[in-house]
């Protein structure tokens, strides 16, 4: 299993809440909460798949020189651009996740993983906050 697939499995299970399993053939599948099953999407490489993560967590994605900046704020989305700028000025990122990278899908996944890591620190049991 390569690193991208490990990330895809983490994103499907921990971020999106899908059940991930291996078929006898070795193919990896994800089962959605609706019960529908599909091949594991490539969240770390395909922007249409990564966009599910953006929508789930309310990720802000900005183009920067030579890549992308992704930010998961403390709450989902912003009421206005001014609120977003105020959040950046405060620099209180304890419950957020941010990533800078060359490719948008991987940057989105890294920000989502960092946000869950930060949120897990505040939890005393094994519960994951989505």
Backbone torsions as a table, in degrees:
resi	resn	phi	psi	omega
1	UNK	NA	130.8	-179.5
2	UNK	-88.2	168.7	-176.0
3	UNK	-60.6	-41.2	179.3
4	UNK	-59.9	-41.9	-179.8
5	UNK	-68.3	-35.7	175.6
6	UNK	-61.7	-42.1	177.5
7	UNK	-64.6	-44.1	179.5
8	UNK	-59.4	-41.0	178.5
9	UNK	-64.4	-43.6	178.5
10	UNK	-61.3	-47.9	-178.7
11	UNK	-61.0	-46.6	-179.5
12	UNK	-60.6	-44.6	-175.5
13	UNK	-80.5	-52.6	-172.3
14	UNK	-85.1	-34.6	-177.7
15	UNK	-89.3	-48.7	-175.1
16	UNK	-92.3	-13.0	177.7
17	UNK	77.0	23.8	178.5
18	UNK	-88.3	151.8	172.0
19	UNK	-86.1	130.7	-178.8
20	UNK	-112.9	133.8	-179.4
21	UNK	-146.8	160.4	177.5
22	UNK	-102.5	134.0	173.1
23	UNK	-79.1	166.5	178.1
24	UNK	-59.0	-29.0	179.5
25	UNK	-74.3	-11.2	-177.5
26	UNK	98.5	-10.2	178.8
27	UNK	-67.3	143.3	179.2
28	UNK	-99.2	132.0	179.9
29	UNK	-126.1	158.8	175.0
30	UNK	-125.7	138.9	178.1
31	UNK	-108.6	122.7	-178.6
32	UNK	-77.0	159.8	177.9
33	UNK	-55.4	-26.1	178.3
34	UNK	-72.0	-12.1	-177.7
35	UNK	100.2	-14.8	178.4
36	UNK	-66.4	140.2	178.5
37	UNK	-114.7	143.0	178.9
38	UNK	-150.5	160.9	173.8
39	UNK	-59.2	146.1	178.9
40	UNK	-56.4	126.2	178.9
41	UNK	-77.1	153.4	-180.0
42	UNK	-91.3	75.3	-176.9
43	UNK	-60.3	-32.6	-176.0
44	UNK	-83.8	-6.8	-177.5
45	UNK	-128.7	-20.1	-174.8
46	UNK	-113.3	118.7	-175.4
47	UNK	-63.9	-32.6	179.1
48	UNK	-67.6	-35.0	176.1
49	UNK	-72.7	-43.6	-179.8
50	UNK	-62.9	-27.1	-178.7
51	UNK	-65.2	-25.9	173.4
52	UNK	-59.7	-38.1	179.9
53	UNK	-69.6	-42.8	177.8
54	UNK	-56.4	-47.5	-178.0
55	UNK	-68.8	-39.0	-178.7
56	UNK	-64.2	-43.7	-174.6
57	UNK	-101.0	-6.5	-177.2
58	UNK	67.9	43.4	-177.1
59	UNK	-72.1	136.9	172.6
60	UNK	-93.4	126.1	-178.3
61	UNK	-120.0	121.4	-178.1
62	UNK	-123.6	135.9	173.3
63	UNK	-74.5	137.1	175.8
64	UNK	-130.3	169.7	179.8
65	UNK	-56.2	125.0	178.8
66	UNK	64.2	26.2	176.6
67	UNK	162.7	-144.5	-172.1
68	UNK	-139.3	150.2	172.6
69	UNK	-119.8	126.6	178.2
70	UNK	-120.0	136.5	-178.2
71	UNK	-135.6	128.1	172.0
72	UNK	-103.9	111.9	-179.4
73	UNK	-78.6	177.8	-179.5
74	UNK	-66.2	-31.5	175.7
75	UNK	-121.7	169.2	-176.4
76	UNK	-82.4	110.0	176.0
77	UNK	81.6	178.1	-177.1
78	UNK	-129.3	146.4	179.1
79	UNK	-76.8	-22.5	179.9
80	UNK	-163.6	164.7	174.1
81	UNK	-59.8	-35.4	179.7
82	UNK	-62.9	-39.7	177.7
83	UNK	-63.5	-40.4	178.0
84	UNK	-61.6	-46.8	179.9
85	UNK	-64.1	-37.9	177.3
86	UNK	-63.6	-41.1	177.6
87	UNK	-59.8	-45.3	179.3
88	UNK	-63.2	-38.6	-179.5
89	UNK	-66.8	-35.0	179.9
90	UNK	-69.2	-29.3	179.2
91	UNK	55.1	36.8	176.6
92	UNK	-98.6	89.5	-173.2
93	UNK	-106.1	23.3	-176.3
94	UNK	-58.1	-39.9	-178.0
95	UNK	-108.0	18.9	-178.5
96	UNK	-114.0	175.5	175.7
97	UNK	-138.7	136.1	-179.7
98	UNK	-135.7	149.7	178.0
99	UNK	-149.9	150.9	177.1
100	UNK	-127.4	128.5	-178.0
101	UNK	-158.3	172.4	-178.9
102	UNK	-76.7	-36.9	-175.2
103	UNK	-116.4	132.0	-174.8
104	UNK	-57.2	-47.1	-176.9
105	UNK	-59.2	-46.1	179.7
106	UNK	-67.1	-37.8	178.9
107	UNK	-63.4	-40.9	176.7
108	UNK	-60.5	-47.2	-179.6
109	UNK	-63.2	-41.7	-179.8
110	UNK	-64.7	-40.3	177.7
111	UNK	-65.1	-41.1	178.8
112	UNK	-63.6	-43.2	179.7
113	UNK	-64.9	-41.1	179.6
114	UNK	-66.2	-39.3	178.6
115	UNK	-63.0	-43.4	179.1
116	UNK	-66.2	-36.9	177.3
117	UNK	-61.1	-45.9	-180.0
118	UNK	-65.5	-39.5	-178.4
119	UNK	-72.5	-32.7	179.5
120	UNK	-66.1	-30.0	-179.0
121	UNK	-60.5	-32.8	-176.7
122	UNK	-83.3	-2.7	-174.8
123	UNK	-106.7	134.6	-175.5
124	UNK	-85.2	-23.4	178.8
125	UNK	-107.0	-160.3	-176.3
126	UNK	-92.3	12.8	-179.0
127	UNK	-70.6	138.6	176.0
128	UNK	-108.0	128.4	177.3
129	UNK	-86.9	127.8	175.7
130	UNK	-104.6	NA	NA
